[in-house]
Amino acid sequence: MEKPITSKYDNHPFDPNDHSHDNDTTTSLDLGNTDSPEIKVAWKNRPSFNTDPKFSQDDGGSGNPPPTYDHDAEDFSVDFDKLGSSVNTMLTKSRALVTQYENLRSHVLSSEGTVFGQTSMLPGSSGVYDSYSHTWGKGHDPAPTVFQKPAQEFAAQMNPAQQKTLQSIGAALELFGEYIALVNHSGQVYAAADRHSLFPAPPANGVTG
């Protein structure tokens, strides 16, 4: 039979007589930067494939159009209707995901100071009337519950972890947005190549070289 696990925490977290961790200090878990980003969808509508693509260093390129090649490329075709429809579908999905993320982010940031019971208090009393002696007993002021301090210690560890999780979700959504932009950029590149794939002008006076 397995031996019982000895907890390093209180023997009973709700036992007011257990003072084994009264001298513990509340320290936050160091997870580095835990700022959760605010996420928005940059495009209301996707840029048209009829718009020439822009090449910039922000896209990971050199700032110049890609080099030209002398050899012929293999035949291929691009269905711009399907490609555009796919980009629009991803944009719709991204808007829904961003809305869910922002709702979650707002809820976490607005409730992290109380959600674990860090401010829990016992209600106060105005006193009790004794009908036999016709006197009022002394009441008491609101007092912290026995789990307020453990809740504060727990929150000091959990809140940074929650914020780090929000940061990770935001980073994933940002990558999704970059992928959508790259797919649409590819469509613009193919469309620009198609527009520039023209037969040369006929020679003057019908003379061939």
ROZA-836796 format. One record per atom (N, C-alpha, C): residue in three letters; x, y, z; atom name. Coordinates in steps of 0.2 Angstrom, whole numbers. Each point is the difference from the previous one (the first is absolute). Layout:
Ala	X	Y	Z	CA
...
***
This chain:
Met	4	-6	0	N
Met	-4	6	0	CA
Met	4	6	0	C
Glu	-2	5	-4	N
Glu	4	6	-1	CA
Glu	0	4	7	C
Lys	6	3	2	N
Lys	0	5	5	CA
Lys	-4	6	-1	C
Pro	-3	3	5	N
Pro	-4	6	-1	CA
Pro	5	6	-2	C
Ile	-2	4	-4	N
Ile	4	6	-2	CA
Ile	-1	6	5	C
Thr	6	2	2	N
Thr	0	5	5	CA
Thr	0	7	-3	C
Ser	-5	4	1	N
Ser	-1	6	-3	CA
Ser	5	5	3	C
Lys	3	5	-4	N
Lys	4	5	3	CA
Lys	-4	6	2	C
Tyr	-7	-1	-2	N
Tyr	-4	6	2	CA
Tyr	-4	-1	7	C
Asp	-5	4	2	N
Asp	-3	-1	6	CA
Asp	-3	-7	1	C
Asn	0	-3	6	N
Asn	-3	-6	1	CA
Asn	-7	0	-1	C
His	-3	6	1	N
His	-7	1	-2	CA
His	-1	7	-1	C
Pro	-1	2	-7	N
Pro	0	7	-2	CA
Pro	-6	4	3	C
Phe	-5	-3	3	N
Phe	-5	4	3	CA
Phe	0	-1	8	C
Asp	5	-3	3	N
Asp	1	0	7	CA
Asp	3	6	3	C
Pro	-4	4	4	N
Pro	3	6	2	CA
Pro	5	-1	5	C
Asn	1	-6	3	N
Asn	5	-2	5	CA
Asn	7	-2	-4	C
Asp	0	-1	-6	N
Asp	6	-2	-4	CA
Asp	4	6	-2	C
His	5	1	4	N
His	4	6	-2	CA
His	7	-2	-3	C
Ser	0	-5	-3	N
Ser	7	-3	-3	CA
Ser	3	5	-5	C
His	-5	4	-3	N
His	3	4	-6	CA
His	-1	8	2	C
Asp	-1	1	6	N
Asp	-1	7	2	CA
Asp	5	5	-2	C
Asn	6	-3	0	N
Asn	6	5	-2	CA
Asn	2	-1	-7	C
Asp	-3	-3	-4	N
Asp	1	0	-7	CA
Asp	-1	6	-3	C
Thr	4	2	-5	N
Thr	-1	6	-4	CA
Thr	-3	-1	-7	C
Thr	-4	5	-2	N
Thr	-3	-1	-6	CA
Thr	4	3	-6	C
Thr	3	-4	-4	N
Thr	4	2	-6	CA
Thr	-3	-2	-6	C
Ser	0	4	-5	N
Ser	-2	-1	-7	CA
Ser	4	-5	-4	C
Leu	-3	-4	-4	N
Leu	4	-5	-4	CA
Leu	3	5	-6	C
Asp	7	-1	-1	N
Asp	3	4	-5	CA
Asp	0	-4	-7	C
Leu	-5	3	-4	N
Leu	-1	-3	-7	CA
Leu	3	5	-5	C
Gly	4	5	2	N
Gly	2	5	-5	CA
Gly	-6	4	-2	C
Asn	0	3	-6	N
Asn	-5	4	-2	CA
Asn	-7	-3	-1	C
Thr	-5	2	4	N
Thr	-6	-3	0	CA
Thr	-6	4	-2	C
Asp	2	6	-4	N
Asp	-5	4	-3	CA
Asp	-4	-3	-5	C
Ser	-6	-1	1	N
Ser	-5	-3	-5	CA
Ser	-1	5	-5	C
Pro	1	-2	-7	N
Pro	-1	5	-5	CA
Pro	-7	1	-2	C
Glu	-2	6	-2	N
Glu	-7	2	-3	CA
Glu	0	-2	-7	C
Ile	-4	-4	-2	N
Ile	0	-3	-7	CA
Ile	-6	3	-4	C
Lys	2	2	-6	N
Lys	-5	3	-5	CA
Lys	1	-3	-7	C
Val	-5	-1	-4	N
Val	0	-2	-7	CA
Val	2	6	-4	C
Ala	5	0	-3	N
Ala	2	6	-4	CA
Ala	-4	2	-6	C
Trp	-2	-5	-3	N
Trp	-4	0	-7	CA
Trp	-7	0	2	C
Lys	-4	5	-3	N
Lys	-7	-1	0	CA
Lys	-2	-4	-6	C
Asn	3	1	-6	N
Asn	0	-4	-6	CA
Asn	7	-1	-2	C
Arg	1	-6	-3	N
Arg	6	-2	-3	CA
Arg	2	4	-5	C
Pro	7	2	-1	N
Pro	2	4	-6	CA
Pro	-1	-4	-6	C
Ser	-2	3	-6	N
Ser	-2	-3	-6	CA
Ser	6	-3	-3	C
Phe	-1	-6	-4	N
Phe	6	-3	-4	CA
Phe	1	5	-5	C
Asn	-4	5	-2	N
Asn	2	4	-6	CA
Asn	5	6	3	C
Thr	1	0	6	N
Thr	5	5	3	CA
Thr	7	-3	-1	C
Asp	5	3	-2	N
Asp	6	-2	-1	CA
Asp	3	-2	7	C
Pro	4	-5	1	N
Pro	2	-2	7	CA
Pro	6	5	2	C
Lys	0	1	6	N
Lys	6	4	3	CA
Lys	5	-4	3	C
Phe	6	1	-2	N
Phe	6	-4	3	CA
Phe	4	5	5	C
Ser	0	-2	6	N
Ser	3	4	5	CA
Ser	5	-5	5	C
Gln	4	4	3	N
Gln	5	-4	5	CA
Gln	-4	-3	6	C
Asp	-6	3	1	N
Asp	-5	-2	6	CA
Asp	-2	-7	-2	C
Asp	-1	-2	-7	N
Asp	-2	-6	-2	CA
Asp	5	-5	0	C
Gly	6	1	2	N
Gly	6	-4	0	CA
Gly	4	0	-6	C
Gly	-2	5	-4	N
Gly	4	0	-7	CA
Gly	5	5	0	C
Ser	3	1	-5	N
Ser	6	5	-1	CA
Ser	-3	7	-1	C
Gly	-6	1	-1	N
Gly	-3	7	-2	CA
Gly	-1	0	-8	C
Asn	3	-5	-4	N
Asn	-1	1	-7	CA
Asn	-4	-6	-2	C
Pro	-3	1	-6	N
Pro	-4	-6	-3	CA
Pro	5	-6	-1	C
Pro	-3	-6	0	N
Pro	4	-6	-1	CA
Pro	4	0	-7	C
Pro	6	-3	0	N
Pro	4	0	-6	CA
Pro	-4	-4	-6	C
Thr	2	2	-6	N
Thr	-3	-3	-6	CA
Thr	5	-6	-2	C
Tyr	-3	-5	-4	N
Tyr	3	-6	-2	CA
Tyr	-1	0	-7	C
Asp	5	-3	-4	N
Asp	0	-1	-7	CA
Asp	-3	-6	-2	C
His	0	-6	4	N
His	-3	-6	-2	CA
His	-8	0	1	C
Asp	-3	-4	-4	N
Asp	-7	0	0	CA
Asp	-3	-4	6	C
Ala	-5	2	3	N
Ala	-4	-3	6	CA
Ala	-4	-5	-3	C
Glu	-1	-5	4	N
Glu	-5	-5	-1	CA
Glu	-7	3	-1	C
Asp	-5	-3	-4	N
Asp	-7	2	0	CA
Asp	-3	-1	7	C
Phe	-4	5	2	N
Phe	-4	0	6	CA
Phe	-6	5	-1	C
Ser	-5	-1	4	N
Ser	-6	4	0	CA
Ser	-2	2	7	C
Val	-3	6	1	N
Val	-2	2	7	CA
Val	-7	2	-1	C
Asp	-4	-3	4	N
Asp	-7	2	1	CA
Asp	-1	5	5	C
Phe	-1	7	-3	N
Phe	0	5	4	CA
Phe	-7	1	4	C
Asp	-5	-3	-3	N
Asp	-6	0	4	CA
Asp	0	-4	6	C
Lys	3	-6	0	N
Lys	1	-4	5	CA
Lys	5	2	5	C
Leu	5	3	-2	N
Leu	5	3	4	CA
Leu	-2	6	4	C
Gly	-4	4	-3	N
Gly	-3	6	3	CA
Gly	-5	-2	5	C
Ser	-4	-5	-2	N
Ser	-5	-3	5	CA
Ser	3	-3	6	C
Ser	5	-3	-1	N
Ser	4	-3	6	CA
Ser	3	5	5	C
Val	2	6	-3	N
Val	3	5	4	CA
Val	-6	3	4	C
Asn	-6	1	-4	N
Asn	-5	3	4	CA
Asn	-3	-4	5	C
Thr	0	-7	-1	N
Thr	-2	-4	5	CA
Thr	5	0	7	C
Met	6	1	-2	N
Met	5	0	6	CA
Met	-1	7	3	C
Leu	-1	5	-3	N
Leu	-2	7	3	CA
Leu	-6	-1	5	C
Thr	-5	-3	-3	N
Thr	-6	-1	5	CA
Thr	2	-4	6	C
Lys	4	-5	-1	N
Lys	1	-4	6	CA
Lys	5	4	5	C
Ser	4	4	-3	N
Ser	5	4	4	CA
Ser	-4	5	4	C
Arg	-5	3	-3	N
Arg	-4	5	4	CA
Arg	-4	-3	6	C
Ala	-2	-6	-1	N
Ala	-4	-4	5	CA
Ala	5	-2	6	C
Leu	6	-2	-2	N
Leu	5	-2	5	CA
Leu	3	6	4	C
Val	1	6	-4	N
Val	2	6	3	CA
Val	-5	2	5	C
Thr	-7	0	-2	N
Thr	-5	2	5	CA
Thr	0	-4	6	C
Gln	1	-7	-1	N
Gln	0	-5	6	CA
Gln	6	2	5	C
Tyr	6	1	-4	N
Tyr	6	2	4	CA
Tyr	-1	6	4	C
Glu	-3	5	-3	N
Glu	-1	7	3	CA
Glu	-5	-1	6	C
Asn	-5	-4	-1	N
Asn	-5	-1	6	CA
Asn	4	-3	6	C
Leu	4	-6	-2	N
Leu	3	-3	5	CA
Leu	6	4	4	C
Arg	3	4	-4	N
Arg	5	5	2	CA
Arg	-3	5	5	C
Ser	-5	3	-2	N
Ser	-4	5	4	CA
Ser	-2	-3	7	C
His	-3	-7	-1	N
His	-3	-3	6	CA
His	6	-1	5	C
Val	6	-3	-3	N
Val	5	-2	5	CA
Val	3	6	3	C
Leu	1	6	-4	N
Leu	4	6	3	CA
Leu	-5	3	5	C
Ser	-7	0	-1	N
Ser	-4	3	5	CA
Ser	-2	-3	6	C
Ser	2	-7	0	N
Ser	-2	-4	6	CA
Ser	6	-3	4	C
Glu	6	1	-3	N
Glu	6	-3	3	CA
Glu	1	2	7	C
Gly	-2	6	2	N
Gly	1	2	7	CA
Gly	-5	-3	5	C
Thr	-5	-4	-2	N
Thr	-5	-2	5	CA
Thr	-2	-7	-2	C
Val	1	-3	-6	N
Val	-2	-6	-2	CA
Val	1	-6	5	C
Phe	6	0	3	N
Phe	2	-6	4	CA
Phe	-2	1	7	C
Gly	-3	5	2	N
Gly	-2	2	7	CA
Gly	5	4	4	C
Gln	4	4	-4	N
Gln	5	4	3	CA
Gln	-3	5	5	C
Thr	-6	2	-1	N
Thr	-3	5	4	CA
Thr	-6	-2	4	C
Ser	-1	-7	1	N
Ser	-6	-3	3	CA
Ser	0	2	8	C
Met	-6	2	2	N
Met	-1	3	7	CA
Met	-6	-4	3	C
Leu	1	0	6	N
Leu	-6	-3	4	CA
Leu	-5	6	2	C
Pro	-6	0	-1	N
Pro	-5	5	1	CA
Pro	1	3	7	C
Gly	-1	6	1	N
Gly	0	3	7	CA
Gly	-7	-1	3	C
Ser	-1	2	6	N
Ser	-6	-1	4	CA
Ser	-1	7	4	C
Ser	-7	2	0	N
Ser	-1	6	4	CA
Ser	-2	-2	7	C
Gly	0	-6	2	N
Gly	-1	-2	7	CA
Gly	-7	-4	0	C
Val	-1	-3	6	N
Val	-5	-5	1	CA
Val	-4	2	6	C
Tyr	-7	1	-1	N
Tyr	-4	2	6	CA
Tyr	-2	-6	4	C
Asp	1	1	7	N
Asp	-1	-6	5	CA
Asp	-7	2	3	C
Ser	-5	-4	-2	N
Ser	-7	2	2	CA
Ser	-1	-1	8	C
Tyr	4	-4	3	N
Tyr	0	-2	7	CA
Tyr	2	6	4	C
Ser	6	3	-2	N
Ser	3	5	4	CA
Ser	-1	7	-3	C
His	-4	0	-6	N
His	-2	6	-4	CA
His	7	4	-1	C
Thr	5	-3	-2	N
Thr	6	3	-2	CA
Thr	3	-2	-7	C
Trp	4	4	-3	N
Trp	3	-1	-6	CA
Trp	7	-3	1	C
Gly	2	-6	-3	N
Gly	7	-2	0	CA
Gly	4	4	-5	C
Lys	6	0	1	N
Lys	5	3	-4	CA
Lys	1	-3	-7	C
Gly	-1	3	-5	N
Gly	1	-2	-6	CA
Gly	8	-1	-2	C
His	1	-2	-6	N
His	7	0	-3	CA
His	1	3	-7	C
Asp	6	2	-1	N
Asp	1	3	-7	CA
Asp	1	-6	-5	C
Pro	0	2	-6	N
Pro	2	-5	-5	CA
Pro	7	-2	1	C
Ala	1	-7	-1	N
Ala	7	-2	1	CA
Ala	2	-4	-6	C
Pro	7	-1	-2	N
Pro	2	-4	-5	CA
Pro	-2	-8	1	C
Thr	-2	-3	-5	N
Thr	-1	-7	1	CA
Thr	7	-4	1	C
Val	0	-6	2	N
Val	6	-4	1	CA
Val	4	-1	-6	C
Phe	-4	0	-6	N
Phe	4	-2	-6	CA
Phe	1	6	-4	C
Gln	0	6	3	N
Gln	1	6	-4	CA
Gln	8	0	-2	C
Lys	4	-1	6	N
Lys	7	1	-1	CA
Lys	3	-6	-5	C
Pro	-3	-6	1	N
Pro	2	-5	-5	CA
Pro	-2	1	-7	C
Ala	-6	4	-1	N
Ala	-2	2	-7	CA
Ala	5	5	-3	C
Gln	2	4	5	N
Gln	5	6	-3	CA
Gln	6	-3	-2	C
Glu	3	-5	4	N
Glu	6	-4	-2	CA
Glu	-1	-4	-7	C
Phe	-6	-3	0	N
Phe	-1	-4	-7	CA
Phe	-1	5	-5	C
Ala	-3	6	0	N
Ala	-1	5	-5	CA
Ala	7	2	-2	C
Ala	4	1	4	N
Ala	7	3	-1	CA
Ala	4	-5	-5	C
Gln	-2	-6	0	N
Gln	3	-5	-5	CA
Gln	-4	-1	-6	C
Met	-7	0	1	N
Met	-4	-1	-6	CA
Met	-1	5	-4	C
Asn	-1	7	2	N
Asn	-1	5	-4	CA
Asn	5	1	-6	C
Pro	7	0	2	N
Pro	5	0	-5	CA
Pro	-1	-5	-5	C
Ala	-1	-6	2	N
Ala	-1	-6	-5	CA
Ala	-6	1	-4	C
Gln	-6	3	2	N
Gln	-5	1	-4	CA
Gln	1	5	-5	C
Gln	4	6	2	N
Gln	2	5	-5	CA
Gln	5	-3	-5	C
Lys	4	-4	2	N
Lys	5	-3	-5	CA
Lys	-4	-5	-5	C
Thr	-5	-3	2	N
Thr	-4	-4	-4	CA
Thr	-4	5	-5	C
Leu	-3	5	2	N
Leu	-3	5	-4	CA
Leu	5	2	-5	C
Gln	6	2	2	N
Gln	6	2	-5	CA
Gln	1	-5	-5	C
Ser	0	-7	2	N
Ser	1	-5	-5	CA
Ser	-6	-1	-5	C
Ile	-6	1	2	N
Ile	-6	0	-4	CA
Ile	1	6	-5	C
Gly	2	6	2	N
Gly	0	6	-4	CA
Gly	6	-1	-5	C
Ala	5	-3	2	N
Ala	6	-2	-5	CA
Ala	-3	-4	-6	C
Ala	-4	-6	2	N
Ala	-2	-4	-5	CA
Ala	-5	3	-4	C
Leu	-4	5	2	N
Leu	-5	3	-4	CA
Leu	4	5	-5	C
Glu	5	3	3	N
Glu	4	4	-5	CA
Glu	4	-4	-5	C
Leu	2	-6	1	N
Leu	3	-4	-5	CA
Leu	-5	-2	-5	C
Phe	-7	-1	2	N
Phe	-5	-2	-4	CA
Phe	-1	6	-5	C
Gly	0	6	3	N
Gly	-1	6	-5	CA
Gly	5	1	-5	C
Glu	7	-1	2	N
Glu	5	0	-4	CA
Glu	-1	-5	-6	C
Tyr	-2	-6	2	N
Tyr	-1	-5	-5	CA
Tyr	-6	2	-5	C
Ile	-5	3	2	N
Ile	-5	2	-4	CA
Ile	3	6	-5	C
Ala	4	4	3	N
Ala	3	5	-5	CA
Ala	4	-3	-5	C
Leu	4	-5	2	N
Leu	5	-3	-5	CA
Leu	-4	-4	-5	C
Val	-6	-3	1	N
Val	-4	-3	-5	CA
Val	-3	5	-5	C
Asn	-2	5	3	N
Asn	-3	5	-4	CA
Asn	5	4	-5	C
His	6	0	3	N
His	6	3	-3	CA
His	2	-4	-6	C
Ser	0	-7	1	N
Ser	1	-5	-5	CA
Ser	-5	1	-6	C
Gly	-6	1	2	N
Gly	-5	1	-6	CA
Gly	1	7	-4	C
Gln	3	5	4	N
Gln	1	6	-4	CA
Gln	7	-1	-4	C
Val	4	-4	2	N
Val	6	-1	-4	CA
Val	-2	-4	-6	C
Tyr	-4	-6	1	N
Tyr	-2	-3	-6	CA
Tyr	-4	4	-5	C
Ala	-4	4	3	N
Ala	-4	5	-5	CA
Ala	4	5	-3	C
Ala	5	2	3	N
Ala	5	5	-3	CA
Ala	4	-3	-6	C
Ala	2	-7	2	N
Ala	3	-3	-5	CA
Ala	-4	-2	-7	C
Asp	-6	-1	2	N
Asp	-5	-1	-6	CA
Asp	-1	6	-4	C
Arg	-1	6	3	N
Arg	-1	6	-3	CA
Arg	7	2	-4	C
His	5	-2	2	N
His	7	2	-4	CA
His	2	-6	-5	C
Ser	-4	-5	0	N
Ser	1	-5	-5	CA
Ser	-3	1	-7	C
Leu	3	5	-3	N
Leu	-3	2	-7	CA
Leu	5	-2	-5	C
Phe	-3	-1	-6	N
Phe	4	-1	-6	CA
Phe	3	7	-2	C
Pro	7	0	-2	N
Pro	3	6	-2	CA
Pro	-4	3	-6	C
Ala	1	7	-1	N
Ala	-3	3	-5	CA
Ala	3	-2	-7	C
Pro	-4	0	-5	N
Pro	2	-3	-7	CA
Pro	5	5	-2	C
Pro	5	-3	-4	N
Pro	5	5	-3	CA
Pro	-3	5	-5	C
Ala	4	5	0	N
Ala	-2	6	-5	CA
Ala	-1	-2	-7	C
Asn	-5	2	-4	N
Asn	0	-2	-7	CA
Asn	-1	-7	-1	C
Gly	-1	-4	5	N
Gly	-1	-7	-2	CA
Gly	7	-4	-1	C
Val	5	3	1	N
Val	7	-2	-2	CA
Val	2	-5	6	C
Thr	2	-6	-1	N
Thr	2	-5	5	CA
Thr	8	0	0	C
Gly	3	-1	6	N
Gly	7	0	0	CA
Gly	3	-6	-2	C
***
